[in-house]
Amino acid sequence: MGTSVKVNAANPGYCATDLNAHTGFRTAEQGAAIAVRLATLDADGPTGAYLEDAGPIGW
């Protein structure tokens, strides 16, 4: 039986947050963009991928 659940990992990049004393070069909003994109995937979206804004990340 198939499922519509997709499982992906996202890399937000080095974001300026309280965790790193705001030394990151990306804003939290920029970092969140990939998570929002993955959370709103349509049925044809990727699954089993490690992604960033620019696309898949290679090992």
CHARMM-style PDB file with segment names, atoms N, HN, CA, C and O in Angstrom:
ATOM      1  N   MET     1       0.839  -1.170   0.000  1.00  0.00      PROA
ATOM      2  CA  MET     1       0.000   0.000   0.000  1.00  0.00      PROA
ATOM      3  C   MET     1       0.892   1.243   0.000  1.00  0.00      PROA
ATOM      4  O   MET     1       1.850   1.301   0.770  1.00  0.00      PROA
ATOM      5  N   GLY     2       0.607   2.225  -0.831  1.00  0.00      PROA
ATOM      6  HN  GLY     2      -0.172   2.178  -1.456  1.00  0.00      PROA
ATOM      7  CA  GLY     2       1.369   3.462  -0.920  1.00  0.00      PROA
ATOM      8  C   GLY     2       0.984   4.444   0.173  1.00  0.00      PROA
ATOM      9  O   GLY     2      -0.024   4.278   0.859  1.00  0.00      PROA
ATOM     10  N   THR     3       1.799   5.454   0.314  1.00  0.00      PROA
ATOM     11  HN  THR     3       2.618   5.589  -0.244  1.00  0.00      PROA
ATOM     12  CA  THR     3       1.525   6.504   1.298  1.00  0.00      PROA
ATOM     13  C   THR     3       1.825   7.858   0.684  1.00  0.00      PROA
ATOM     14  O   THR     3       2.657   7.964  -0.217  1.00  0.00      PROA
ATOM     15  N   SER     4       1.160   8.880   1.162  1.00  0.00      PROA
ATOM     16  HN  SER     4       0.484   8.793   1.894  1.00  0.00      PROA
ATOM     17  CA  SER     4       1.418  10.226   0.661  1.00  0.00      PROA
ATOM     18  C   SER     4       2.424  10.969   1.541  1.00  0.00      PROA
ATOM     19  O   SER     4       2.707  12.143   1.305  1.00  0.00      PROA
ATOM     20  N   VAL     5       2.965  10.287   2.555  1.00  0.00      PROA
ATOM     21  HN  VAL     5       2.735   9.333   2.747  1.00  0.00      PROA
ATOM     22  CA  VAL     5       3.931  10.907   3.456  1.00  0.00      PROA
ATOM     23  C   VAL     5       5.279  11.028   2.761  1.00  0.00      PROA
ATOM     24  O   VAL     5       5.745  10.084   2.123  1.00  0.00      PROA
ATOM     25  N   LYS     6       5.899  12.188   2.887  1.00  0.00      PROA
ATOM     26  HN  LYS     6       5.521  12.955   3.406  1.00  0.00      PROA
ATOM     27  CA  LYS     6       7.223  12.421   2.331  1.00  0.00      PROA
ATOM     28  C   LYS     6       8.181  12.710   3.486  1.00  0.00      PROA
ATOM     29  O   LYS     6       7.835  13.423   4.428  1.00  0.00      PROA
ATOM     30  N   VAL     7       9.381  12.153   3.403  1.00  0.00      PROA
ATOM     31  HN  VAL     7       9.662  11.574   2.638  1.00  0.00      PROA
ATOM     32  CA  VAL     7      10.385  12.365   4.436  1.00  0.00      PROA
ATOM     33  C   VAL     7      11.623  12.972   3.777  1.00  0.00      PROA
ATOM     34  O   VAL     7      12.241  12.350   2.913  1.00  0.00      PROA
ATOM     35  N   ASN     8      11.976  14.177   4.186  1.00  0.00      PROA
ATOM     36  HN  ASN     8      11.474  14.682   4.887  1.00  0.00      PROA
ATOM     37  CA  ASN     8      13.137  14.888   3.665  1.00  0.00      PROA
ATOM     38  C   ASN     8      13.875  15.556   4.816  1.00  0.00      PROA
ATOM     39  O   ASN     8      13.324  15.731   5.903  1.00  0.00      PROA
ATOM     40  N   ALA     9      15.118  15.923   4.568  1.00  0.00      PROA
ATOM     41  HN  ALA     9      15.566  15.781   3.685  1.00  0.00      PROA
ATOM     42  CA  ALA     9      15.908  16.692   5.532  1.00  0.00      PROA
ATOM     43  C   ALA     9      16.249  18.023   4.884  1.00  0.00      PROA
ATOM     44  O   ALA     9      16.446  18.101   3.672  1.00  0.00      PROA
ATOM     45  N   ALA    10      16.318  19.069   5.699  1.00  0.00      PROA
ATOM     46  HN  ALA    10      16.158  19.005   6.684  1.00  0.00      PROA
ATOM     47  CA  ALA    10      16.593  20.407   5.177  1.00  0.00      PROA
ATOM     48  C   ALA    10      17.801  21.021   5.871  1.00  0.00      PROA
ATOM     49  O   ALA    10      17.973  20.872   7.081  1.00  0.00      PROA
ATOM     50  N   ASN    11      18.631  21.708   5.103  1.00  0.00      PROA
ATOM     51  HN  ASN    11      18.490  21.830   4.120  1.00  0.00      PROA
ATOM     52  CA  ASN    11      19.765  22.460   5.620  1.00  0.00      PROA
ATOM     53  C   ASN    11      19.439  23.945   5.469  1.00  0.00      PROA
ATOM     54  O   ASN    11      19.400  24.442   4.344  1.00  0.00      PROA
ATOM     55  N   PRO    12      19.205  24.667   6.566  1.00  0.00      PROA
ATOM     56  CA  PRO    12      18.847  26.074   6.468  1.00  0.00      PROA
ATOM     57  C   PRO    12      20.039  26.991   6.215  1.00  0.00      PROA
ATOM     58  O   PRO    12      19.856  28.180   5.953  1.00  0.00      PROA
ATOM     59  N   GLY    13      21.237  26.464   6.288  1.00  0.00      PROA
ATOM     60  HN  GLY    13      21.386  25.498   6.501  1.00  0.00      PROA
ATOM     61  CA  GLY    13      22.436  27.295   6.145  1.00  0.00      PROA
ATOM     62  C   GLY    13      22.811  27.909   7.486  1.00  0.00      PROA
ATOM     63  O   GLY    13      22.171  27.645   8.504  1.00  0.00      PROA
ATOM     64  N   TYR    14      23.846  28.724   7.476  1.00  0.00      PROA
ATOM     65  HN  TYR    14      24.366  28.939   6.650  1.00  0.00      PROA
ATOM     66  CA  TYR    14      24.368  29.334   8.705  1.00  0.00      PROA
ATOM     67  C   TYR    14      23.577  30.605   9.006  1.00  0.00      PROA
ATOM     68  O   TYR    14      23.867  31.676   8.473  1.00  0.00      PROA
ATOM     69  N   CYS    15      22.579  30.463   9.866  1.00  0.00      PROA
ATOM     70  HN  CYS    15      22.343  29.593  10.299  1.00  0.00      PROA
ATOM     71  CA  CYS    15      21.656  31.562  10.166  1.00  0.00      PROA
ATOM     72  C   CYS    15      22.028  32.259  11.469  1.00  0.00      PROA
ATOM     73  O   CYS    15      22.472  31.620  12.424  1.00  0.00      PROA
ATOM     74  N   ALA    16      21.848  33.546  11.497  1.00  0.00      PROA
ATOM     75  HN  ALA    16      21.487  34.065  10.722  1.00  0.00      PROA
ATOM     76  CA  ALA    16      22.094  34.349  12.693  1.00  0.00      PROA
ATOM     77  C   ALA    16      20.949  34.123  13.679  1.00  0.00      PROA
ATOM     78  O   ALA    16      19.816  34.543  13.447  1.00  0.00      PROA
ATOM     79  N   THR    17      21.272  33.447  14.791  1.00  0.00      PROA
ATOM     80  HN  THR    17      22.193  33.105  14.980  1.00  0.00      PROA
ATOM     81  CA  THR    17      20.281  33.165  15.828  1.00  0.00      PROA
ATOM     82  C   THR    17      20.918  33.336  17.197  1.00  0.00      PROA
ATOM     83  O   THR    17      22.121  33.571  17.305  1.00  0.00      PROA
ATOM     84  N   ASP    18      20.110  33.218  18.236  1.00  0.00      PROA
ATOM     85  HN  ASP    18      19.133  33.027  18.148  1.00  0.00      PROA
ATOM     86  CA  ASP    18      20.641  33.282  19.601  1.00  0.00      PROA
ATOM     87  C   ASP    18      21.641  32.153  19.863  1.00  0.00      PROA
ATOM     88  O   ASP    18      22.536  32.303  20.694  1.00  0.00      PROA
ATOM     89  N   LEU    19      21.497  31.025  19.162  1.00  0.00      PROA
ATOM     90  HN  LEU    19      20.770  30.903  18.486  1.00  0.00      PROA
ATOM     91  CA  LEU    19      22.383  29.883  19.384  1.00  0.00      PROA
ATOM     92  C   LEU    19      23.837  30.167  19.005  1.00  0.00      PROA
ATOM     93  O   LEU    19      24.748  29.538  19.542  1.00  0.00      PROA
ATOM     94  N   ASN    20      24.061  31.105  18.089  1.00  0.00      PROA
ATOM     95  HN  ASN    20      23.321  31.617  17.652  1.00  0.00      PROA
ATOM     96  CA  ASN    20      25.424  31.405  17.662  1.00  0.00      PROA
ATOM     97  C   ASN    20      25.774  32.892  17.809  1.00  0.00      PROA
ATOM     98  O   ASN    20      26.593  33.422  17.059  1.00  0.00      PROA
ATOM     99  N   ALA    21      25.151  33.546  18.771  1.00  0.00      PROA
ATOM    100  HN  ALA    21      24.485  33.116  19.381  1.00  0.00      PROA
ATOM    101  CA  ALA    21      25.392  34.979  19.045  1.00  0.00      PROA
ATOM    102  C   ALA    21      25.198  35.842  17.797  1.00  0.00      PROA
ATOM    103  O   ALA    21      25.870  36.858  17.623  1.00  0.00      PROA
ATOM    104  N   HSD    22      24.282  35.430  16.945  1.00  0.00      PROA
ATOM    105  HN  HSD    22      23.736  34.604  17.087  1.00  0.00      PROA
ATOM    106  CA  HSD    22      23.916  36.170  15.727  1.00  0.00      PROA
ATOM    107  C   HSD    22      25.097  36.387  14.786  1.00  0.00      PROA
ATOM    108  O   HSD    22      25.226  37.448  14.174  1.00  0.00      PROA
ATOM    109  N   THR    23      25.964  35.369  14.672  1.00  0.00      PROA
ATOM    110  HN  THR    23      25.859  34.507  15.168  1.00  0.00      PROA
ATOM    111  CA  THR    23      27.116  35.478  13.781  1.00  0.00      PROA
ATOM    112  C   THR    23      26.861  34.893  12.397  1.00  0.00      PROA
ATOM    113  O   THR    23      27.712  35.015  11.516  1.00  0.00      PROA
ATOM    114  N   GLY    24      25.734  34.275  12.190  1.00  0.00      PROA
ATOM    115  HN  GLY    24      25.043  34.175  12.905  1.00  0.00      PROA
ATOM    116  CA  GLY    24      25.419  33.698  10.881  1.00  0.00      PROA
ATOM    117  C   GLY    24      25.212  34.774   9.833  1.00  0.00      PROA
ATOM    118  O   GLY    24      24.882  35.915  10.156  1.00  0.00      PROA
ATOM    119  N   PHE    25      25.407  34.402   8.573  1.00  0.00      PROA
ATOM    120  HN  PHE    25      25.675  33.475   8.311  1.00  0.00      PROA
ATOM    121  CA  PHE    25      25.259  35.374   7.482  1.00  0.00      PROA
ATOM    122  C   PHE    25      23.884  35.334   6.827  1.00  0.00      PROA
ATOM    123  O   PHE    25      23.614  36.114   5.914  1.00  0.00      PROA
ATOM    124  N   ARG    26      23.011  34.435   7.280  1.00  0.00      PROA
ATOM    125  HN  ARG    26      23.231  33.801   8.021  1.00  0.00      PROA
ATOM    126  CA  ARG    26      21.635  34.392   6.782  1.00  0.00      PROA
ATOM    127  C   ARG    26      20.687  34.738   7.915  1.00  0.00      PROA
ATOM    128  O   ARG    26      20.987  34.491   9.083  1.00  0.00      PROA
ATOM    129  N   THR    27      19.542  35.309   7.566  1.00  0.00      PROA
ATOM    130  HN  THR    27      19.299  35.510   6.617  1.00  0.00      PROA
ATOM    131  CA  THR    27      18.535  35.593   8.578  1.00  0.00      PROA
ATOM    132  C   THR    27      17.754  34.323   8.888  1.00  0.00      PROA
ATOM    133  O   THR    27      17.774  33.365   8.116  1.00  0.00      PROA
ATOM    134  N   ALA    28      17.076  34.327  10.010  1.00  0.00      PROA
ATOM    135  HN  ALA    28      17.060  35.105  10.638  1.00  0.00      PROA
ATOM    136  CA  ALA    28      16.223  33.178  10.358  1.00  0.00      PROA
ATOM    137  C   ALA    28      15.144  32.987   9.295  1.00  0.00      PROA
ATOM    138  O   ALA    28      14.790  31.852   8.974  1.00  0.00      PROA
ATOM    139  N   GLU    29      14.627  34.066   8.754  1.00  0.00      PROA
ATOM    140  HN  GLU    29      14.915  34.988   9.015  1.00  0.00      PROA
ATOM    141  CA  GLU    29      13.602  33.982   7.710  1.00  0.00      PROA
ATOM    142  C   GLU    29      14.154  33.306   6.462  1.00  0.00      PROA
ATOM    143  O   GLU    29      13.471  32.488   5.845  1.00  0.00      PROA
ATOM    144  N   GLN    30      15.383  33.642   6.086  1.00  0.00      PROA
ATOM    145  HN  GLN    30      15.938  34.306   6.586  1.00  0.00      PROA
ATOM    146  CA  GLN    30      16.001  32.989   4.923  1.00  0.00      PROA
ATOM    147  C   GLN    30      16.190  31.500   5.196  1.00  0.00      PROA
ATOM    148  O   GLN    30      15.936  30.670   4.322  1.00  0.00      PROA
ATOM    149  N   GLY    31      16.628  31.164   6.387  1.00  0.00      PROA
ATOM    150  HN  GLY    31      16.834  31.838   7.097  1.00  0.00      PROA
ATOM    151  CA  GLY    31      16.823  29.765   6.742  1.00  0.00      PROA
ATOM    152  C   GLY    31      15.533  28.978   6.758  1.00  0.00      PROA
ATOM    153  O   GLY    31      15.530  27.791   6.432  1.00  0.00      PROA
ATOM    154  N   ALA    32      14.441  29.614   7.129  1.00  0.00      PROA
ATOM    155  HN  ALA    32      14.444  30.578   7.393  1.00  0.00      PROA
ATOM    156  CA  ALA    32      13.142  28.939   7.206  1.00  0.00      PROA
ATOM    157  C   ALA    32      12.548  28.644   5.834  1.00  0.00      PROA
ATOM    158  O   ALA    32      11.648  27.811   5.722  1.00  0.00      PROA
ATOM    159  N   ALA    33      13.027  29.302   4.802  1.00  0.00      PROA
ATOM    160  HN  ALA    33      13.758  29.978   4.892  1.00  0.00      PROA
ATOM    161  CA  ALA    33      12.429  29.163   3.467  1.00  0.00      PROA
ATOM    162  C   ALA    33      12.427  27.711   2.988  1.00  0.00      PROA
ATOM    163  O   ALA    33      11.434  27.264   2.414  1.00  0.00      PROA
ATOM    164  N   ILE    34      13.501  26.973   3.206  1.00  0.00      PROA
ATOM    165  HN  ILE    34      14.308  27.337   3.672  1.00  0.00      PROA
ATOM    166  CA  ILE    34      13.554  25.584   2.741  1.00  0.00      PROA
ATOM    167  C   ILE    34      12.568  24.715   3.521  1.00  0.00      PROA
ATOM    168  O   ILE    34      11.946  23.824   2.941  1.00  0.00      PROA
ATOM    169  N   ALA    35      12.414  24.956   4.813  1.00  0.00      PROA
ATOM    170  HN  ALA    35      12.919  25.680   5.284  1.00  0.00      PROA
ATOM    171  CA  ALA    35      11.454  24.185   5.613  1.00  0.00      PROA
ATOM    172  C   ALA    35      10.029  24.453   5.145  1.00  0.00      PROA
ATOM    173  O   ALA    35       9.220  23.528   5.062  1.00  0.00      PROA
ATOM    174  N   VAL    36       9.720  25.690   4.844  1.00  0.00      PROA
ATOM    175  HN  VAL    36      10.377  26.440   4.912  1.00  0.00      PROA
ATOM    176  CA  VAL    36       8.378  26.036   4.350  1.00  0.00      PROA
ATOM    177  C   VAL    36       8.143  25.374   3.000  1.00  0.00      PROA
ATOM    178  O   VAL    36       7.067  24.835   2.741  1.00  0.00      PROA
ATOM    179  N   ARG    37       9.167  25.420   2.135  1.00  0.00      PROA
ATOM    180  HN  ARG    37      10.041  25.858   2.345  1.00  0.00      PROA
ATOM    181  CA  ARG    37       9.019  24.796   0.818  1.00  0.00      PROA
ATOM    182  C   ARG    37       8.756  23.289   0.952  1.00  0.00      PROA
ATOM    183  O   ARG    37       7.897  22.746   0.256  1.00  0.00      PROA
ATOM    184  N   LEU    38       9.481  22.626   1.830  1.00  0.00      PROA
ATOM    185  HN  LEU    38      10.178  23.068   2.396  1.00  0.00      PROA
ATOM    186  CA  LEU    38       9.275  21.188   2.014  1.00  0.00      PROA
ATOM    187  C   LEU    38       7.925  20.884   2.668  1.00  0.00      PROA
ATOM    188  O   LEU    38       7.291  19.879   2.349  1.00  0.00      PROA
ATOM    189  N   ALA    39       7.492  21.744   3.573  1.00  0.00      PROA
ATOM    190  HN  ALA    39       8.008  22.561   3.833  1.00  0.00      PROA
ATOM    191  CA  ALA    39       6.216  21.523   4.251  1.00  0.00      PROA
ATOM    192  C   ALA    39       5.026  21.694   3.316  1.00  0.00      PROA
ATOM    193  O   ALA    39       3.928  21.224   3.617  1.00  0.00      PROA
ATOM    194  N   THR    40       5.233  22.357   2.194  1.00  0.00      PROA
ATOM    195  HN  THR    40       6.125  22.739   1.950  1.00  0.00      PROA
ATOM    196  CA  THR    40       4.130  22.618   1.267  1.00  0.00      PROA
ATOM    197  C   THR    40       4.313  21.903  -0.072  1.00  0.00      PROA
ATOM    198  O   THR    40       3.773  22.342  -1.087  1.00  0.00      PROA
ATOM    199  N   LEU    41       5.069  20.809  -0.080  1.00  0.00      PROA
ATOM    200  HN  LEU    41       5.509  20.452   0.745  1.00  0.00      PROA
ATOM    201  CA  LEU    41       5.279  20.047  -1.316  1.00  0.00      PROA
ATOM    202  C   LEU    41       3.969  19.506  -1.866  1.00  0.00      PROA
ATOM    203  O   LEU    41       3.054  19.172  -1.114  1.00  0.00      PROA
ATOM    204  N   ASP    42       3.895  19.426  -3.181  1.00  0.00      PROA
ATOM    205  HN  ASP    42       4.639  19.697  -3.792  1.00  0.00      PROA
ATOM    206  CA  ASP    42       2.731  18.780  -3.783  1.00  0.00      PROA
ATOM    207  C   ASP    42       3.022  17.283  -3.939  1.00  0.00      PROA
ATOM    208  O   ASP    42       4.084  16.812  -3.530  1.00  0.00      PROA
ATOM    209  N   ALA    43       2.112  16.560  -4.510  1.00  0.00      PROA
ATOM    210  HN  ALA    43       1.250  16.943  -4.842  1.00  0.00      PROA
ATOM    211  CA  ALA    43       2.230  15.105  -4.618  1.00  0.00      PROA
ATOM    212  C   ALA    43       3.449  14.665  -5.432  1.00  0.00      PROA
ATOM    213  O   ALA    43       3.944  13.554  -5.240  1.00  0.00      PROA
ATOM    214  N   ASP    44       3.933  15.505  -6.325  1.00  0.00      PROA
ATOM    215  HN  ASP    44       3.531  16.408  -6.481  1.00  0.00      PROA
ATOM    216  CA  ASP    44       5.082  15.149  -7.164  1.00  0.00      PROA
ATOM    217  C   ASP    44       6.415  15.575  -6.567  1.00  0.00      PROA
ATOM    218  O   ASP    44       7.455  15.403  -7.202  1.00  0.00      PROA
ATOM    219  N   GLY    45       6.404  16.129  -5.360  1.00  0.00      PROA
ATOM    220  HN  GLY    45       5.559  16.269  -4.844  1.00  0.00      PROA
ATOM    221  CA  GLY    45       7.628  16.610  -4.727  1.00  0.00      PROA
ATOM    222  C   GLY    45       8.567  15.485  -4.339  1.00  0.00      PROA
ATOM    223  O   GLY    45       8.171  14.320  -4.323  1.00  0.00      PROA
ATOM    224  N   PRO    46       9.824  15.830  -4.020  1.00  0.00      PROA
ATOM    225  CA  PRO    46      10.819  14.814  -3.677  1.00  0.00      PROA
ATOM    226  C   PRO    46      10.547  14.165  -2.323  1.00  0.00      PROA
ATOM    227  O   PRO    46       9.833  14.717  -1.486  1.00  0.00      PROA
ATOM    228  N   THR    47      11.123  12.996  -2.127  1.00  0.00      PROA
ATOM    229  HN  THR    47      11.703  12.548  -2.807  1.00  0.00      PROA
ATOM    230  CA  THR    47      11.108  12.326  -0.845  1.00  0.00      PROA
ATOM    231  C   THR    47      12.445  11.613  -0.688  1.00  0.00      PROA
ATOM    232  O   THR    47      13.048  11.198  -1.678  1.00  0.00      PROA
ATOM    233  N   GLY    48      12.909  11.470   0.545  1.00  0.00      PROA
ATOM    234  HN  GLY    48      12.420  11.807   1.349  1.00  0.00      PROA
ATOM    235  CA  GLY    48      14.190  10.829   0.792  1.00  0.00      PROA
ATOM    236  C   GLY    48      15.362  11.694   0.389  1.00  0.00      PROA
ATOM    237  O   GLY    48      16.420  11.168   0.043  1.00  0.00      PROA
ATOM    238  N   ALA    49      15.206  13.016   0.423  1.00  0.00      PROA
ATOM    239  HN  ALA    49      14.347  13.444   0.704  1.00  0.00      PROA
ATOM    240  CA  ALA    49      16.250  13.927  -0.040  1.00  0.00      PROA
ATOM    241  C   ALA    49      16.792  14.789   1.091  1.00  0.00      PROA
ATOM    242  O   ALA    49      16.118  15.018   2.096  1.00  0.00      PROA
ATOM    243  N   TYR    50      18.016  15.260   0.909  1.00  0.00      PROA
ATOM    244  HN  TYR    50      18.562  15.074   0.092  1.00  0.00      PROA
ATOM    245  CA  TYR    50      18.647  16.231   1.811  1.00  0.00      PROA
ATOM    246  C   TYR    50      18.800  17.494   0.988  1.00  0.00      PROA
ATOM    247  O   TYR    50      19.585  17.521   0.040  1.00  0.00      PROA
ATOM    248  N   LEU    51      18.059  18.549   1.337  1.00  0.00      PROA
ATOM    249  HN  LEU    51      17.421  18.527   2.108  1.00  0.00      PROA
ATOM    250  CA  LEU    51      17.929  19.721   0.474  1.00  0.00      PROA
ATOM    251  C   LEU    51      18.335  21.026   1.162  1.00  0.00      PROA
ATOM    252  O   LEU    51      18.288  21.152   2.386  1.00  0.00      PROA
ATOM    253  N   GLU    52      18.734  21.987   0.333  1.00  0.00      PROA
ATOM    254  HN  GLU    52      18.772  21.885  -0.661  1.00  0.00      PROA
ATOM    255  CA  GLU    52      18.957  23.369   0.747  1.00  0.00      PROA
ATOM    256  C   GLU    52      18.296  24.255  -0.292  1.00  0.00      PROA
ATOM    257  O   GLU    52      17.678  23.751  -1.230  1.00  0.00      PROA
ATOM    258  N   ASP    53      18.416  25.567  -0.141  1.00  0.00      PROA
ATOM    259  HN  ASP    53      18.918  25.976   0.620  1.00  0.00      PROA
ATOM    260  CA  ASP    53      17.763  26.481  -1.097  1.00  0.00      PROA
ATOM    261  C   ASP    53      18.149  26.199  -2.539  1.00  0.00      PROA
ATOM    262  O   ASP    53      17.313  26.291  -3.438  1.00  0.00      PROA
ATOM    263  N   ALA    54      19.418  25.853  -2.765  1.00  0.00      PROA
ATOM    264  HN  ALA    54      20.097  25.778  -2.035  1.00  0.00      PROA
ATOM    265  CA  ALA    54      19.912  25.641  -4.125  1.00  0.00      PROA
ATOM    266  C   ALA    54      19.525  24.280  -4.694  1.00  0.00      PROA
ATOM    267  O   ALA    54      19.726  24.043  -5.885  1.00  0.00      PROA
ATOM    268  N   GLY    55      18.977  23.380  -3.884  1.00  0.00      PROA
ATOM    269  HN  GLY    55      18.813  23.573  -2.916  1.00  0.00      PROA
ATOM    270  CA  GLY    55      18.586  22.068  -4.365  1.00  0.00      PROA
ATOM    271  C   GLY    55      19.181  20.963  -3.508  1.00  0.00      PROA
ATOM    272  O   GLY    55      19.481  21.183  -2.335  1.00  0.00      PROA
ATOM    273  N   PRO    56      19.355  19.767  -4.087  1.00  0.00      PROA
ATOM    274  CA  PRO    56      19.883  18.633  -3.336  1.00  0.00      PROA
ATOM    275  C   PRO    56      21.323  18.857  -2.890  1.00  0.00      PROA
ATOM    276  O   PRO    56      22.099  19.531  -3.568  1.00  0.00      PROA
ATOM    277  N   ILE    57      21.665  18.287  -1.750  1.00  0.00      PROA
ATOM    278  HN  ILE    57      21.035  17.740  -1.199  1.00  0.00      PROA
ATOM    279  CA  ILE    57      23.021  18.365  -1.230  1.00  0.00      PROA
ATOM    280  C   ILE    57      23.677  16.995  -1.427  1.00  0.00      PROA
ATOM    281  O   ILE    57      23.133  15.981  -0.991  1.00  0.00      PROA
ATOM    282  N   GLY    58      24.814  16.962  -2.065  1.00  0.00      PROA
ATOM    283  HN  GLY    58      25.256  17.786  -2.420  1.00  0.00      PROA
ATOM    284  CA  GLY    58      25.526  15.696  -2.288  1.00  0.00      PROA
ATOM    285  C   GLY    58      26.335  15.294  -1.073  1.00  0.00      PROA
ATOM    286  O   GLY    58      26.709  16.139  -0.261  1.00  0.00      PROA
ATOM    287  N   TRP    59      26.602  14.024  -0.949  1.00  0.00      PROA
ATOM    288  HN  TRP    59      26.298  13.337  -1.609  1.00  0.00      PROA
ATOM    289  CA  TRP    59      27.412  13.508   0.152  1.00  0.00      PROA
ATOM    290  C   TRP    59      28.812  13.525  -0.309  1.00  0.00      PROA
ATOM    291  OT1 TRP    59      29.712  13.136   0.435  1.00  0.00      PROA
TER     292      TRP     59
END
